[in-house]
Amino acid sequence: MNNILDFIAKYLLTGVVRAPPPIICSVISRMSSRLAQDEIIRLLQVLPRNSYKREHVLTIVESSQMSRAALILHKGGVSDLFDAGTDSATFSKHFMSAIDCYLKDDDPRFQRDVFDYIKNECIGGSTAMVSYDRNRNEETTVHDVLRNALCEKLPKLINLDPVPCAQLVAEIYVEELEQILASLEATRDEMVQFKFFNAIISGNLTKADAIAGPVLLANMTIDHHQKYLELLAKFYPDMVYHHLISSDNYRVEACLKLCQEYEIADASAYLLERMGNVSSALQLMLQTLEGRLMTLKRVVRGLSLSSYGTKGRLKFSRNKVDTQKMVANLHQEKESQAVQQILTFGLDLCERNSGSSSQTEHGSQLWFNVLDRLINAKGFLRLSKELPEHSTLMLDVLSDLLRITMQRMVSNVPLPDLVRKITIDHAGNRLGEFREMITTMLNTYISEMDVCSGAVAAIHHDVHQMSVSKFNLKVSIVIFYRVQLRVP
C-alpha cells in the first residue's frame, strides 16, 4: 500500500492525475510518516482546493508537527473568509493558527515574515461584510474579524520583535491605542508592556518608520510615560537617568518617589536638581560614590595576588608591565565602571549648575565638594590598613578619578580659585598630599595651552599663505594687463 501511495503521490505532484479526497488524505498521511514536509507543501500548492478536506489534512500535518504545511492550510482558511464570508469564528481560528505557525518555526527570519502576512490580511483588500447587527446598526467586516483576533496574539508578537509589532499597532489600531494598552496590562506580563513602550518611547520605532513612530508617540499620554518609567525602574534601573535627561514627559515628584523607592541614586539626584535642590542632589551623588568605592575595595580584596588562573582572574605582580595590565583589567570590572559612572553624573551636575546664570549661587563650590570627597577618599577607605598591593590598586583608581575631575574642571573653574582652594582650605596638609592633584591640574592646563598655541600657529600659517596667494594674484593681474596693453 505504501508503494502505491508513493506512486500516486509522484503523479499528483506533476499535476497529470486527480484523485478523490480520501486518497489524497492517505497520500498526505504517507508523506507525513516519511516527514516529507516539502513534498506535502508542493502537493498542496498543486492540488485544487476542492480535492481534499482541509480539516482532515490539518489533523494529519499538525500531528506530525509540520508547521509550514499547516500554515498553507490555515492561510487557505483565511482566504475563504474574503471569498465567501462564512463563519467568522472558524476563520478567526485559522488566522490565529497561521500566526502560531510562523511563531513556532525554527528559522528566525521565517518567524519575522508573520508581520508582512498580518499586514497583507488586515490592511487593504476586501472589506466584505460578515454580519450585521440591527440593534446597533453596525456591520462587521472581514478586517474587523481579523483585527479582533489579532489582539490576542499581540503579546507573542511583541516578544518576537516589539518594533514591527508597534508598527502594526500604528497602522491597524492607532485609534484604539488606549484599549490595546489596557489589553496588554490585562495580561499581567509587565515585560511585554515594557517592550512595547520602549519600542515607541526610545525612538526605535521612529528609526524604522518615520511616520508610525511620531503617530504613536503623539497618542501617548503622561500616564503612559509614567507607566513606562515604572517598568524601566523595575527592569532596567541603569537606563532611568538617561531617559530622564532626554525627556520631559513625566511627573517630577512622582518620579522622584519612584527612584527613591528603587534606590536609583543618579536619577534621584537629577530629579532633586530639577526641583531646585542642587546641594542635596550632589550630596546624594557623593554618598553613592563613597558606597561604590567601598564596594570596589571589597572586590580588590578578592583579587588573586599570584598568577592568572584558568578563569581569567586578575593578579597582582611586582612586574610593572603586569601591574599595568592588571590595573587596566580592574577598570573593566563592573564595580569600577559603576564608580566612574556615578562620578561622571556628578560632574555633569556640577557643569550644569556652575554656569554664568547660577554663578552667584553655586560658583565653583560644587566642583570643590567633589574634589574634597576624592581627596579625603583615602581616609574613609582606610587604605593604610590594607595590603600594600590592594592599597596601590585603590590609589590608582582614585588617581584616575581625580584626573577625570580635573579635566572637567579646567573649563569651568578659574585657575586662581583652584590655587586658593589648595593654599587656604588645605593649608594644614602637606603639599605632598596634593602632588597628584597639582600635577594633573598643571598637565591639563599645559595641554590646553598647547592646543591654543597650535591653533594660533595654524591661523598665522593660513594668514601667511593667504597673503602670499593674494600677492601672487596681484602680480599675475599686473603682468596680464601689461601684456595686453604692451606696456614696457
Buried (B, 14 or more C-beta within 10 A) or exposed (E): EEEEBBEBBEEBBEEEEEBEEEBBBBBBBBBBEEEBBEBBBBBBEEBEEEBBEBEBBBBBBBEBEBBBBBBBBBBBBBBBBBEEBEEBEEBBBBBBBBBBBBBEBEEEEBBBEBBEBBBEBBEEEEEBEBEEEEEEEEEBBBBBBBBEBBBEBBBBBBBBBBBBBBBBBBBBBBEBBBEBBEBBEEEEBBEBBBBBBBBBBBEBBBEBBEEBBBBBBEBBEEEBBBBBBBBBBBEEBEBBBEBBBEEEBBBBEBBBEBBBEBEBBBBBBBBBBBEEBBBBBBBBBBBBBBBBBBBBBEBBEEBEEEEBEEEEEBBBBEEEEBBEBBBEBBEEBEBBEBBBBBBBBBBBBBBBBBEEEEEEEBBBBBBBBBBBBBBEBBEEBEBEEBEEBBBBBBBBBBBBBBBBBBBBBBEBBEEEBBEEBBEEEBEEEEEEBBEBBBBBBEEBBEEEEEEEEEEEEEEEEEEEEEEEEEEEEEEEEEEEEEEEEEEE
